Amino acid sequence: MEVIVAGSSYQQALQIAKQVLGRMEHTRGMYEGISISEIKLVNAEEDYIEDAFIQKLTFNIEIL
């Protein structure tokens, strides 16, 4: 799964990306009938597009 965060400043985009990472990584449980055994960050990229700082996070989701 890819999560793309955009912010008006580098700090803002990075702070939001860290919050997303904290909530997603190593999460386990049952979500809407799907049993998730783990979520891992597998890639992160940064970019600057049209006056927005971009953080692109790619997660691997393991399903039981």
N, C-alpha and C positions, 0 to 999 in steps of 0.2 A: 504494500500500500504506500502511496506517496502522499505526503502532507506538505503543502506549500504555504508558507507564511510570508506576508508582505508587510512592511512597516515604512513609515516616513523617515525613520532614522535607523542606522545600523544597530544601535543599542536596543531600540524598540523591537525590531525583527528578531534579534538574538534572544531577548528576554522571553518573547512569546514562544520561540522555538524551544527554549529550555523548559518552559512550562509544558508544552506538548510532549516533549521527550520524557519528562518526569511522570506524566500521567499514562503514557503508552508503554514505555519499555518495561519488560519483565511482568507485564500484566497477565493474569490468569483468571479463568472463571467462565461462567456460562452467560452469554450475551445473545438475547433473542433466539434461544434455541441452539446456538452454536457454542461448542465447548472449545475454548481457546487455552492451549497449554502454555504458550509463551509468545511474547512479542519482542523482537530484537531490532535495534537500529542497525541497518546494514550499509547505509551510505548517507552522506550529508554534503550538500553543495550550496554555495553562495553565489548570488548574482546581483546586479544592479540594472533594473529595467524601467525606463520611463519614470524616473524620479522615485522609484521604490526599491528598497533593499529587500532582497528575496532570500529566504532560507528554505531549501528543499530537503525534506527528510524522507528517506525511504526505509520502510519497516518490513521485516519478514514476520508473518503471522503463522504460527504453528497451530493447526487444528487437530483435535483428537478424533 
